Amino acid sequence: MRSLPLLTVSCLLLLGEANARAEKLTRAQIARLDAGKVIARHWKLKGTNVGTGKAACVIDATVEQVRKVVADVARYKEYIDRVVDSRVTKRARGYYHFYSRIDMPGPLSDRWCETKNRHSWDARRRVFKRSWTLLSGTFLRNEGYWQIRPWRRTRALAIYSVVLQIKTMLPQAAVNYVTTVSYTHL
């Protein structure tokens, strides 16, 4: 299975939106996805400095195979660039708490967070979703989701969406520069 969508996580962790409404794909976007390309965009929430981002790609694996990887959050440190620590800290009925630490490029120090996570699985439609909200950490906001659904019968479409706002004393221009440099060097 390709690790491309997991690399996408790394870049978008630096950018950041949870856009719950389904978007229609254009023919050009469908062609890009079929060609193995990632569709990604990032923006600021209107009237704020809150970064948002969304990415999608097609993976040459079944929904069930990709679901296992996305759901196994404790192993993110093994296959997501810049994630240096990842573990489940609490399990309760219907949700769990997840801790992760991200190695940020200079001049930013490492970022960490603990999030509350839920998984949902629609077996009939074969759609998996992992969603999270921030509990604590070096972020002001961190909420989003992974959604995995069928693509052309035997493949999976992975969609990653996040709203992210970093706690920092650095000027926004410096944060934007680090984000852009990190995104373009993955």
C-alpha positions as CSV (number, residue, x, y, z in Angstrom):
1,M,0.0,0.0,0.0
2,R,1.3,3.5,-0.9
3,S,2.1,5.8,2.0
4,L,1.3,8.9,0.0
5,P,-1.8,9.9,2.0
6,L,0.1,9.5,5.2
7,L,2.7,12.0,3.9
8,T,-0.2,14.3,3.1
9,V,-1.0,14.2,6.8
10,S,2.4,15.5,7.6
11,C,2.1,18.5,5.4
12,L,-1.4,19.3,6.4
13,L,-0.7,19.1,10.1
14,L,1.3,22.2,9.4
15,L,-1.5,23.9,7.5
16,G,-4.7,22.9,8.9
17,E,-10.1,22.3,8.4
18,A,-12.9,20.1,8.9
19,N,-15.2,20.8,6.0
20,A,-18.1,18.5,6.6
21,R,-20.0,19.1,3.4
22,A,-19.3,16.8,0.5
23,E,-17.7,18.5,-2.4
24,K,-18.3,17.5,-6.0
25,L,-15.2,16.6,-7.9
26,T,-14.5,18.0,-11.3
27,R,-13.5,15.9,-14.3
28,A,-10.0,17.3,-14.0
29,Q,-9.8,16.4,-10.3
30,I,-11.0,12.8,-11.0
31,A,-8.4,12.5,-13.7
32,R,-5.7,13.7,-11.2
33,L,-6.9,11.2,-8.6
34,D,-6.9,8.4,-11.1
35,A,-3.4,9.3,-12.1
36,G,-2.2,8.9,-8.5
37,K,-1.9,12.7,-7.8
38,V,-2.9,14.3,-4.5
39,I,-5.6,17.1,-4.7
40,A,-4.8,19.5,-1.9
41,R,-5.8,23.0,-1.0
42,H,-5.3,25.3,2.0
43,W,-6.8,28.5,3.2
44,K,-7.6,30.7,6.2
45,L,-11.0,30.6,7.8
46,K,-12.7,33.8,6.9
47,G,-11.7,36.7,9.1
48,T,-9.2,34.7,11.1
49,N,-5.6,33.4,11.2
50,V,-6.9,29.9,11.6
51,G,-5.3,27.6,8.9
52,T,-7.4,25.0,7.2
53,G,-6.6,22.4,4.6
54,K,-8.0,19.5,2.8
55,A,-6.4,16.8,0.7
56,A,-7.6,13.7,-1.2
57,C,-5.8,10.9,-3.0
58,V,-6.6,7.4,-4.3
59,I,-4.7,4.5,-2.8
60,D,-4.2,1.1,-4.5
61,A,-5.7,-0.8,-1.6
62,T,-9.1,-1.7,-0.3
63,V,-11.1,0.5,2.0
64,E,-10.7,-2.1,4.7
65,Q,-6.8,-2.1,4.3
66,V,-6.6,1.7,4.4
67,R,-9.0,1.8,7.3
68,K,-6.7,-0.4,9.4
69,V,-3.8,2.0,8.8
70,V,-5.7,5.2,9.6
71,A,-7.3,3.6,12.7
72,D,-4.0,2.4,14.1
73,V,-3.0,5.9,15.5
74,A,-0.4,4.5,18.0
75,R,1.8,3.5,15.0
76,Y,1.6,7.0,13.3
77,K,5.2,7.7,14.5
78,E,6.3,4.7,12.3
79,Y,5.0,6.0,9.0
80,I,4.1,9.7,9.1
81,D,6.9,12.2,8.6
82,R,7.5,14.5,11.5
83,V,5.4,12.5,13.9
84,V,7.9,11.5,16.6
85,D,5.5,10.2,19.3
86,S,2.0,8.7,19.0
87,R,0.0,6.8,21.5
88,V,-3.5,6.1,22.9
89,T,-3.8,7.5,26.4
90,K,-7.3,6.6,27.3
91,R,-10.1,4.4,26.0
92,A,-13.7,4.7,26.8
93,R,-16.9,3.6,25.3
94,G,-17.1,5.0,21.7
95,Y,-14.0,7.1,21.8
96,Y,-10.3,7.3,22.8
97,H,-7.7,10.0,23.6
98,F,-4.7,10.2,21.3
99,Y,-1.4,11.9,22.1
100,S,1.0,12.9,19.3
101,R,4.1,15.0,19.1
102,I,5.2,16.6,15.8
103,D,8.8,17.6,15.0
104,M,8.4,21.1,13.5
105,P,11.0,22.8,11.3
106,G,12.9,25.8,12.8
107,P,12.1,28.4,14.1
108,L,9.1,26.6,15.5
109,S,9.5,24.2,18.5
110,D,7.9,20.7,18.5
111,R,4.1,20.7,18.8
112,W,2.1,18.2,20.8
113,C,-1.6,17.6,21.4
114,E,-4.0,15.2,22.9
115,T,-7.3,14.8,21.0
116,K,-10.6,13.0,21.5
117,N,-11.2,10.6,18.6
118,R,-14.2,8.7,17.3
119,H,-14.3,6.1,14.6
120,S,-17.4,5.3,12.5
121,W,-17.8,2.5,10.0
122,D,-20.7,2.1,7.6
123,A,-20.3,-1.5,6.5
124,R,-23.0,-1.3,3.9
125,R,-21.4,1.7,2.1
126,R,-17.9,0.7,3.2
127,V,-17.1,4.2,4.5
128,F,-14.8,4.7,7.4
129,K,-14.3,8.0,9.3
130,R,-11.9,9.0,12.1
131,S,-12.7,12.4,13.5
132,W,-11.1,14.3,16.3
133,T,-11.2,17.4,18.5
134,L,-8.5,19.1,20.6
135,L,-8.3,18.4,24.3
136,S,-5.0,20.0,25.2
137,G,-1.6,20.8,23.7
138,T,0.4,23.5,21.9
139,F,-2.5,24.3,19.5
140,L,-5.4,26.7,20.0
141,R,-7.4,24.5,17.5
142,N,-6.9,21.1,16.1
143,E,-10.0,19.3,14.7
144,G,-10.6,17.3,11.6
145,Y,-11.2,14.0,10.1
146,W,-10.0,11.2,7.8
147,Q,-12.6,9.6,5.6
148,I,-11.9,6.5,3.6
149,R,-14.4,5.3,0.9
150,P,-14.4,3.1,-2.2
151,W,-13.0,4.3,-5.4
152,R,-13.5,2.4,-8.7
153,R,-14.4,-0.8,-6.8
154,T,-11.0,-2.1,-5.7
155,R,-9.3,1.1,-4.6
156,A,-9.8,3.6,-1.8
157,L,-10.3,7.4,-1.8
158,A,-8.7,8.9,1.3
159,I,-9.8,12.4,2.3
160,Y,-8.0,14.3,5.1
161,S,-9.4,17.6,6.5
162,V,-8.2,19.7,9.4
163,V,-8.6,23.1,11.1
164,L,-5.4,24.0,12.8
165,Q,-4.2,27.0,14.8
166,I,-0.8,26.8,16.5
167,K,0.0,28.6,19.8
168,T,3.2,30.6,19.2
169,M,4.8,34.0,19.9
170,L,6.2,34.1,16.3
171,P,4.8,36.6,13.9
172,Q,2.2,35.0,11.5
173,A,4.5,35.6,8.6
174,A,7.1,33.3,10.1
175,V,4.5,30.6,10.7
176,N,3.3,30.9,7.1
177,Y,6.9,30.7,5.8
178,V,7.7,27.5,7.8
179,T,4.4,26.0,6.7
180,T,5.1,26.7,3.1
181,V,8.7,25.4,3.2
182,S,7.6,22.2,5.0
183,Y,4.7,21.6,2.6
184,T,6.9,22.1,-0.5
185,H,9.7,19.8,0.7
186,L,7.7,16.7,1.5
